[in-house]
Amino acid sequence: MSFLIFSGYFLYLLIVTITSAPFFIKHFPEASFILITTYIAIITGLIILGFIFLRFDSQKFRIISNHSLWVLGILALAALNVFLYPATRLVSNPSTAPNALMEPAIALWHTCSHPYSIRLFDGAPISPGPGWILLNLPFSLSGMIALLIPIYFMIAGVMVAKWGKAYVFIFVMLLMASLNFLQMSITGHDLPATTLALVSLTLGLHCYYRSNGWFIVIAILTGLIATARMPFIIIPMALSICLITINPLRAMQFALISIGVALSIHLIFFVWAKKIGLFYQPMHVFGRASASGSTIFLCSGALTCVTFYWFVWRRLTNSPASWLIFLWVILSTPFIFVGLGELLREGLFSFKTWAVWEGKNYVLFTLPLLLAGLLLNEAQRCRN
């Protein structure tokens, strides 16, 4: 295993541990250290077990080299979500994430009101952008927001399975091993769904960029997902850079379509909001980012982003694994800084801060890209 791949799995372990720690600290404060240590051991064991499966199962046993196990895992997650989601709405301070996706959709569809003319029950601004809200209308209008992540998870699994059934089982197992991922899935948070969708679109673009029909569909869908959060406009730019490694002309076409779709949707809803005197609520994320730390911390974050971006750009190839790792670095670096900045600002060594740390979602949500990239890199290495 190369140093970079080892570093990737270590990052997975670190991210999963840091983002799961608040659960133990909040619910089991007296035993949190022992539980976190045990959790680290379990996750490490799962990573090792995954490598054992990949080395021996595909060659001899073929226990996990079928679709049934990973599909059953995602179906179990869907059942868990449907069963537990109603209970998450009854707690004293429920998550506003599902409301931020559903209520603007309901306002737009049923009353033709501007989606950002409403306020959430706790006064929090709405983060999801209009294209992402439109794309997920079936979940919002049916009230089945609990199935949001399982559906995107299933689609991502189908795409990863094209490179090997054993790899998609490990992908599902390691992602579901994250307590924070499970929490976000059960509460109906949309952020992990965005990166699961991005895994699917990245692999789809790599496979079908020659097909005019699929190419246009993928470009339009990428534009819709790029509206999910204001900074996500970087996604079609990054994917276009990836496509340059195979076909520069297609890359230019992809950039024009996907960026054009994203900017057009933002512009339509921004002008509409301006006309009726509304604040375009998705823009609040820029204020949150600027408030996440001191000037020195923000400058350090910007410098780190530039350094990491240059590093992965120099190593970008035409392999799907390289594309996924590139996208993970591009998307995760600024969001991880925002998430960690909130923790540092409120008090790194305070148990109370850890227990209520919302920035953990920013640190975790890009994990599907990292995991898929690491596993597809292993698939590519085995084929060579």
N, C-alpha and C positions, 0 to 999 in steps of 0.2 A: 504494500500500500504506500503510495507516495505521501510526502509530507503534507501537500495541499489537501488531499482527500482525507487524511487523518485529521487535519485541522477542521475540515468541514464537519465531520462527525463530532468532533469536540465542541464545535460551535452549536450543533444541534443539541447536544447534552446540556451545554451551558444555558442556551435559550429556554429549553424546556424546564430546566431546574429553576431558573430565576423567575419565570412567569408562573410556575406552579407553587412557588414558596408562599405567596400571599394566601393561598387557600389553607395551607397548614397553619400559618401564623394567625389567621383570623379565627379558624374553627378549633384549633388544638394548640393554643399558645404555650401551654406548659410542656407539651411533648413535641413541639415543632422541630427542634434540632434533630431529635432521633428520627422523626418521620421524614424529614427532608433528606437526611443521610441514607435512610432505607430506600427512599424514592430514587436517589442517585444510583444506588446499587442495582435497583430493578431496571432502570433505563439502560445502564451500562450492560447489564445482562441481556437485555433485548437486542441491543446493537450487536453484541457478540453472537447471539442466537441467530440473528438475521444473516450474518456472514456465514455461519455454519450451514444454514439452510441454502444459501446461494451457492456455496461450494459443493455440497453433497446432494442436495435434493434434486437439482436440475440434472445431475449426472446419473443418479441411481434410484432414489426413493420416489421422487415425484409426488410427495405428499401435498406440497403447497403449489405445485405447478398446474393448477386448474383454477377455473373462475369461481367455483362455488364458495371457497373459504373467504376470499376478500369481499365478494358480493354479500355473503352472510354477515360479515363484519359491519358493512355500511348499512344493511337492513336493520341490524341490531341497534346501530346508532340512531336510525330514523325512528324506531320504536321507542327508544329511550327518550328522544326529543319530544315525541308526541305525548308520551306519558308524563314527563316532568315539566314541560313548558308551561302548562296552566298553573302549576305550583309556583313558578318563578314570578308570576304576575301578582301573587297574593302576599309577597313579602313586603316589609314596610318601605323599602326603597328600591323598587324594581328597576331593571335596566331600561333605559330609553331607546336602546339600539333598535329593537323591532318597531317601536312607534315611529322612529325617524324614517323608516322605510315605508311603513304601511299608511300612516296618516296623510302624508303628502299625496300618495297614490289615490287614496279614497277621496280627498278633496278635489283632485284634478279630474278623476273619472266620474264621480257622482254629482258634483256641483259645478264642474268646469271652473273651479277657483284656482288661483295660482297656488302651486304646491307649497310655496314658502310664505303663504299668507297665514298659516297656522303656527301656533307655538306648542311645544310639547308640555306635558303636565307639570314638569319641574322647571320650566323656563329655559331649558337647554336649547341651543341652536341646532338646526338640522344639518348634519354633515353630508349625507348622500346627495349626489348630484342628480339632475333630471333624467339623463339617459339611463343611468343605473336604476332609477325608480321606475321608468317606463319598461325596462327589460324585465323587471321582477313583478310586474302587475299581477300575473296569475297567483303568485304567493300572497301578495298583499290583499287583493280583493277577495280571495277565498278564505283568508284567515289562516292558511297553512304555512305560516312563516317558519314553523318548527321544521319543515322539510327543506328549507332553503339550502343549508349546508349539505345535507345528505344527497340531494339531487346533483349539486355541483361536484360533490365528492365522487359520485358514481360516474359522471361524465369524465372527470379527470382520470379515474381508475381505468376506464375503457381505453383512453388514449395512452396511458403508461403501459397498459397490458400489451400494446403493439410491440413493445420491446422485450416482453417476457412476462409470463403469468406469475412467476415467482417474485419478480421485482415489484409488481403491484401489490402483492400480499404484504411484503415488507413495508412498502409505502403506507399502506392502510394501517398496519400494526404500529409503526413508529409514530404516525401522526395521531392516532387515537390514544397513544400512551401519554400524550400531553394532557394534563388536567385542565390547563387553561383553554386548550382547544375544545375539550369536552364542555367546559363551562360556556364558552362562546357559542358553541353549537346548540346547547340546550336552551340558552336564553334567546336564541334567534338573532345573534349578532351577524351583520352582513360582511364584515371585513374579511374573514377567512374565505368566504364564498368568492370574493373578488380574485384572490390569488389562486384558488382552485380553478376558477374560470380561465385565469391567465395561463396556468399549466396546460389546460386543454387547447387553448388557442395557439400557444407557442408550438406545441407538438403538431397541431393541425396545420399550421402555416408551414412547418418544416416538411410535412408529408405532401401537402396539396397545393403548394404555391404555383405549380404549373397549370392547375385546373382553374380556368377563369371563373367559373361559378363559385367554387369553394373559396377561392381567393377573395372575391368581392364580399362574400358572406362573412368570412373571418375578419376582413378589414373593417366592415361595418360594426360587427360585434365588439371588436377591439376599441373602436371609437366610443361605443356605448359604455363599455367598462371604464374607459379613460375618464368618464365624467363622474365615476363613483366618489371620488374625492378630488378636490381641485388640483393637488400636486400630481395626480395620476396622469396628467397630460404627458408626463415623461414616458409612459408605457408605450404608446405607438412610436415615439421617437426611438426608444431603445430596441423595439422589435424591428424597426426599419434598419437600424444599424446591424442587427443580427443577420437580416436577410441580404445585406450587402455582401456577406461572405459567400453567398451562393449565386445571387442574381441581382446586380446593382439596379437594373431597370425595374425589376419587380419591386425592389426596395423603395424606389422613388414613387412608384404607383401606390404602394401600400401606405406610405407616409401621407400622400395627398388625400387618399380616401379616408383613412382612419383619423388623422388629425383634423381633416375637414369636417367629418361627422361630429367629433367631440367639440370643436370650437363653435360649430353652427348651433348645436343644441344649447351649449352654454350661453351663446349670444342671444338666442331667441328668448330664453327664460330670464336672462339678465335684463334685456330691454323691456320685457313685459313687467318685471318687478320694478324697474326704474319708473316706468310709465305710471304705475299705481302707487308709487311712493313706498315700496318695500325694500328692505335690506336683503340682498342676495345671500341667504344664510350659509351656503356651502363655503363662502369666503372666510368664515370665522376661523377655519383651521390655520390660516396664516397668522392670525393673532395668537392662537394657542401655541404655535411653534415659536413665535418671538418671545412669548412669556415663559418658555420652558427652561430658561437658564440665563446666566449672566452673559455679557457681551463676549467675554473671553471664552466661555463655554460654546456659544454660538459660532464664534470664529473658528474654534477648534473643530467643531462639527463640520463647518464648511470646508476646511482644509482636509479633513479626513475623507469627506465625500469626494473631493477632487482627486485625492491620492488613490483611493480605492477604485474610482471610475477609470482612471488612467491604467491602473494595474490590470483590471479585468478586460479592458478594451485591448490592451496589448496581447492578451492571451486568448482573445475571442477567435473561435474557429467555426467551421460549418457544421459541427456536431450538435444535436439537440441538447446534450448535457451541458455543453459550453454556453448555449443560448440561455438555458434555465439559470445557471449560476450567474451569468452576466445580469439577467433581469433581477435576480435576488439581490445582488449587490446594489444595483441601481435604485431599487425600490426600498430595500430594508435600511440602508445606511442612514438616510435622513430621519426616517421614522423611529429607528432605534435611539437616535440621539434625542428626539423629542420625548420619547417614553422614559429614557433614563434621566433626562433633564428634569422631568416632573418629580422623579424619585429623589434626586439630589437636592432639588429646591425645597422640598417638604421635609427632608431629614432622612438620610440614608440609613442611619443606625437607630431609627425609631420603629418599633414594632407596629405602632399605630399607623404610621405612614405606609408600611408594607401591606398592612391588612386592607387598606382602602385604595391601593395604588391602581388607578385606572390605566395608566400608561403602559401597563404590561401587555395590553391588547395590541398596541403599536409595535411592541418588540416581537410578538409572536406571529402576527397574521401572515407574514411572508414566508413562514416555515415550509409550506407545501412546495414552493419553488426550490428551496435549498435541498429538501429531501429528494424530490424528483430528479434534480440535477445530479446529486451524488449517486443515486441508484442507476440512472441511465449511463453515467460515466463507468460504473462497474459493468453494466451490460455491454457497453462498447469495448471495454478492455477484454472481456471474456471472448467476444466475437473475434477480436484481433489475435 
